[in-house]
Amino acid sequence: MSDIISAIHDDMDDYEFLCEKYGERVRMKDFEPDCYGAHAKKLEKREQKETLKKQGKKVEIEIEVKLRVNEDVVCRLEKELRDPWDDDLWKRQENIIYRTGEGFVRFRRENGEVTLTIKGKRLPGKYNERPEAECELPRAFFETVLSNGVVGAILYEKQRASFDYEGCTVCLDNLDGQYFVEIEGARDKIEKSITSLRLNRFPRVRKDYSQIVEGMQKKDDKKNSN
Protein backbone atom coordinates (compact mmCIF):
# COMPACT_ATOMS: atom_id res chain seq x y z
CA MET A 1 0.00 0.00 0.00
CA SER A 2 2.83 2.38 0.81
CA ASP A 3 4.06 2.13 -2.81
CA ILE A 4 0.60 3.04 -4.15
CA ILE A 5 0.30 6.01 -1.78
CA SER A 6 3.79 7.17 -2.78
CA ALA A 7 2.87 6.97 -6.49
CA ILE A 8 -0.30 9.01 -5.90
CA HIS A 9 1.70 11.70 -4.10
CA ASP A 10 4.19 11.77 -7.02
CA ASP A 11 1.30 12.25 -9.49
CA MET A 12 -0.10 15.05 -7.35
CA ASP A 13 3.29 16.75 -7.23
CA ASP A 14 3.62 16.46 -11.04
CA TYR A 15 0.16 17.95 -11.53
CA GLU A 16 0.85 20.87 -9.19
CA PHE A 17 4.18 21.47 -10.95
CA LEU A 18 2.50 21.66 -14.38
CA CYS A 19 -0.19 24.00 -13.04
CA GLU A 20 2.48 26.35 -11.71
CA LYS A 21 4.54 26.08 -14.91
CA TYR A 22 1.65 27.04 -17.19
CA GLY A 23 -0.05 29.50 -14.83
CA GLU A 24 -3.12 27.32 -14.23
CA ARG A 25 -5.18 26.99 -11.05
CA VAL A 26 -4.92 23.65 -9.24
CA ARG A 27 -8.30 21.97 -9.40
CA MET A 28 -9.43 19.95 -6.41
CA LYS A 29 -11.41 16.76 -5.93
CA ASP A 30 -12.21 15.41 -2.49
CA PHE A 31 -9.96 18.12 -1.03
CA GLU A 32 -6.94 16.83 -3.00
CA PRO A 33 -5.40 18.03 -6.28
CA ASP A 34 -7.31 16.34 -9.13
CA CYS A 35 -4.24 14.77 -10.70
CA TYR A 36 -6.26 12.25 -12.75
CA GLY A 37 -8.91 14.60 -14.16
CA ALA A 38 -9.37 16.19 -17.59
CA HIS A 39 -7.42 19.29 -16.56
CA ALA A 40 -4.39 17.20 -15.58
CA LYS A 41 -4.54 15.29 -18.88
CA LYS A 42 -4.75 18.57 -20.81
CA LEU A 43 -1.62 19.87 -19.06
CA GLU A 44 0.20 16.59 -19.70
CA LYS A 45 -0.55 16.84 -23.44
CA ARG A 46 0.69 20.42 -23.44
CA GLU A 47 3.90 19.33 -21.75
CA GLN A 48 4.36 16.56 -24.33
CA LYS A 49 3.97 19.08 -27.19
CA GLU A 50 6.50 21.44 -25.61
CA THR A 51 8.95 18.56 -25.22
CA LEU A 52 8.55 17.58 -28.87
CA LYS A 53 9.15 21.19 -29.94
CA LYS A 54 12.39 21.27 -27.96
CA GLN A 55 13.47 17.98 -29.51
CA GLY A 56 12.69 19.39 -32.95
CA LYS A 57 15.13 22.23 -32.33
CA LYS A 58 17.89 19.64 -32.03
CA VAL A 59 17.58 18.67 -35.71
CA GLU A 60 20.99 18.88 -37.34
CA ILE A 61 21.73 21.91 -39.49
CA GLU A 62 23.66 21.23 -42.69
CA ILE A 63 26.11 23.99 -43.58
CA GLU A 64 27.78 23.89 -46.98
CA VAL A 65 29.00 25.90 -49.93
CA LYS A 66 28.53 24.77 -53.52
CA LEU A 67 30.95 26.14 -56.13
CA ARG A 68 30.53 25.88 -59.89
CA VAL A 69 33.89 24.88 -61.35
CA ASN A 70 35.25 23.28 -64.52
CA GLU A 71 36.60 19.84 -65.37
CA ASP A 72 40.23 20.95 -64.97
CA VAL A 73 39.59 22.00 -61.37
CA VAL A 74 37.92 18.67 -60.57
CA CYS A 75 40.86 16.76 -62.07
CA ARG A 76 43.33 18.87 -60.07
CA LEU A 77 41.49 18.38 -56.79
CA GLU A 78 41.12 14.66 -57.42
CA LYS A 79 44.90 14.35 -57.70
CA GLU A 80 45.55 16.53 -54.65
CA LEU A 81 42.98 14.93 -52.35
CA ARG A 82 42.81 11.28 -53.31
CA ASP A 83 44.43 8.44 -51.43
CA PRO A 84 46.95 6.77 -53.77
CA TRP A 85 45.55 3.36 -52.79
CA ASP A 86 41.92 4.28 -53.44
CA ASP A 87 40.88 2.67 -56.73
CA ASP A 88 37.14 3.06 -56.19
CA LEU A 89 36.95 6.83 -55.92
CA TRP A 90 33.90 7.90 -57.93
CA LYS A 91 30.43 6.74 -56.89
CA ARG A 92 27.27 6.77 -58.96
CA GLN A 93 24.35 8.37 -57.11
CA GLU A 94 20.75 7.89 -58.25
CA ASN A 95 18.32 10.42 -56.81
CA ILE A 96 14.54 10.75 -56.57
CA ILE A 97 13.48 14.18 -55.29
CA TYR A 98 10.05 15.33 -54.13
CA ARG A 99 10.01 19.05 -53.46
CA THR A 100 7.91 20.24 -50.51
CA GLY A 101 7.88 23.97 -51.27
CA GLU A 102 10.28 24.99 -48.52
CA GLY A 103 12.53 21.94 -48.80
CA PHE A 104 12.55 18.45 -50.26
CA VAL A 105 12.50 14.73 -49.62
CA ARG A 106 15.20 12.68 -51.33
CA PHE A 107 15.67 8.96 -51.92
CA ARG A 108 19.28 8.18 -52.93
CA ARG A 109 20.87 4.93 -54.02
CA GLU A 110 24.67 4.57 -53.97
CA ASN A 111 26.47 1.23 -54.21
CA GLY A 112 23.15 -0.48 -53.51
CA GLU A 113 22.68 1.41 -50.22
CA VAL A 114 19.49 3.51 -50.00
CA THR A 115 19.18 6.67 -47.92
CA LEU A 116 16.18 8.86 -47.14
CA THR A 117 17.03 12.54 -46.57
CA ILE A 118 14.60 15.27 -45.53
CA LYS A 119 15.82 18.85 -45.91
CA GLY A 120 13.94 21.86 -44.60
CA LYS A 121 13.75 25.48 -45.65
CA ARG A 122 17.08 27.13 -46.46
CA LEU A 123 18.12 29.58 -43.77
CA PRO A 124 19.11 33.16 -44.67
CA GLY A 125 22.78 33.94 -45.16
CA LYS A 126 25.60 33.34 -47.62
CA TYR A 127 25.83 29.61 -46.87
CA ASN A 128 23.59 26.79 -48.05
CA GLU A 129 22.30 26.13 -44.55
CA ARG A 130 19.16 24.17 -43.71
CA PRO A 131 17.75 21.56 -41.28
CA GLU A 132 18.49 18.00 -42.33
CA ALA A 133 17.41 14.56 -41.13
CA GLU A 134 18.64 11.31 -42.65
CA CYS A 135 18.19 7.57 -42.24
CA GLU A 136 18.97 4.35 -44.10
CA LEU A 137 16.24 2.36 -45.84
CA PRO A 138 16.04 -1.27 -47.01
CA ARG A 139 17.85 -1.81 -50.32
CA ALA A 140 14.66 -2.84 -52.12
CA PHE A 141 12.94 0.43 -51.21
CA PHE A 142 14.42 2.43 -54.11
CA GLU A 143 13.05 0.03 -56.74
CA THR A 144 9.72 0.00 -54.91
CA VAL A 145 9.46 3.78 -55.25
CA LEU A 146 10.36 3.61 -58.95
CA SER A 147 7.90 0.80 -59.69
CA ASN A 148 5.03 2.66 -58.01
CA GLY A 149 5.52 5.70 -60.24
CA VAL A 150 7.36 8.92 -59.64
CA VAL A 151 4.81 11.49 -60.79
CA GLY A 152 5.90 14.93 -59.63
CA ALA A 153 9.39 13.73 -58.75
CA ILE A 154 12.73 14.93 -60.13
CA LEU A 155 15.05 12.11 -61.15
CA TYR A 156 18.74 12.55 -61.83
CA GLU A 157 22.11 10.84 -61.53
CA LYS A 158 25.51 12.25 -60.76
CA GLN A 159 29.02 11.01 -60.13
CA ARG A 160 30.58 11.98 -56.81
CA ALA A 161 33.97 11.64 -55.15
CA SER A 162 34.19 12.54 -51.45
CA PHE A 163 37.16 13.43 -49.26
CA ASP A 164 37.87 14.45 -45.67
CA TYR A 165 39.84 17.68 -45.72
CA GLU A 166 40.81 19.92 -42.78
CA GLY A 167 37.67 19.19 -40.78
CA CYS A 168 35.33 19.41 -43.78
CA THR A 169 33.80 17.02 -46.27
CA VAL A 170 34.77 17.98 -49.82
CA CYS A 171 32.70 16.50 -52.65
CA LEU A 172 33.57 16.65 -56.35
CA ASP A 173 30.45 16.30 -58.46
CA ASN A 174 29.86 15.63 -62.14
CA LEU A 175 26.25 16.36 -63.03
CA ASP A 176 25.82 15.49 -66.70
CA GLY A 177 28.99 17.34 -67.67
CA GLN A 178 28.53 20.22 -65.22
CA TYR A 179 31.13 20.30 -62.47
CA PHE A 180 30.73 21.41 -58.86
CA VAL A 181 32.60 21.30 -55.57
CA GLU A 182 30.61 21.07 -52.33
CA ILE A 183 32.31 21.77 -49.02
CA GLU A 184 30.42 20.93 -45.83
CA GLY A 185 31.50 21.76 -42.28
CA ALA A 186 31.75 24.67 -39.85
CA ARG A 187 31.65 28.11 -41.49
CA ASP A 188 35.22 29.09 -40.62
CA LYS A 189 36.61 25.75 -41.79
CA ILE A 190 34.68 26.01 -45.05
CA GLU A 191 36.24 29.41 -45.77
CA LYS A 192 39.73 28.13 -44.93
CA SER A 193 39.21 25.14 -47.21
CA ILE A 194 38.04 27.32 -50.09
CA THR A 195 41.20 29.39 -49.77
CA SER A 196 43.63 26.50 -49.35
CA LEU A 197 42.08 24.62 -52.28
CA ARG A 198 42.40 27.77 -54.42
CA LEU A 199 38.70 28.05 -55.17
CA ASN A 200 38.05 31.69 -54.22
CA ARG A 201 37.45 32.87 -57.77
CA PHE A 202 34.68 30.38 -58.53
CA PRO A 203 31.02 31.41 -58.11
CA ARG A 204 28.93 30.11 -55.23
CA VAL A 205 25.70 28.40 -56.19
CA ARG A 206 22.60 28.77 -54.03
CA LYS A 207 20.44 26.24 -55.90
CA ASP A 208 20.34 22.60 -54.87
CA TYR A 209 20.86 19.92 -57.51
CA SER A 210 17.16 19.27 -58.09
CA GLN A 211 16.69 22.97 -58.93
CA ILE A 212 19.68 22.86 -61.28
CA VAL A 213 18.24 19.77 -62.99
CA GLU A 214 14.85 21.48 -63.32
CA GLY A 215 16.56 24.41 -65.03
CA MET A 216 18.33 22.05 -67.43
CA GLN A 217 15.05 20.30 -68.26
CA LYS A 218 13.27 23.59 -68.95
CA LYS A 219 16.06 24.62 -71.36
CA ASP A 220 15.75 21.28 -73.17
CA ASP A 221 11.97 21.62 -73.39
CA LYS A 222 12.35 25.14 -74.81
CA LYS A 223 14.83 23.92 -77.45
CA ASN A 224 12.58 21.04 -78.43
CA SER A 225 9.53 23.30 -78.73
CA ASN A 226 11.46 25.59 -81.10
Secondary structure, DSSP 8 states (H G I E B T S, - for coil): -HHHHHHHHHHHHHHHHHHHHTT----EETTEE-TTSHHHHHHHHHHHHHHHHHHHTTS-EEEEEEEEE-HHHHHHHHHHHS-TT-----EEEEEEEEE-SSSEEEEEEETTEEEEEEE----SSSSEEEEEEEEEE-TTHHHHHHHT--TT-EEEEEEEEEEEETTEEEEEEEETTEEEEEEES-HHHHHHHHHHTT-TTS-EE-S-HHHHHHHHHHHHHHHHH-
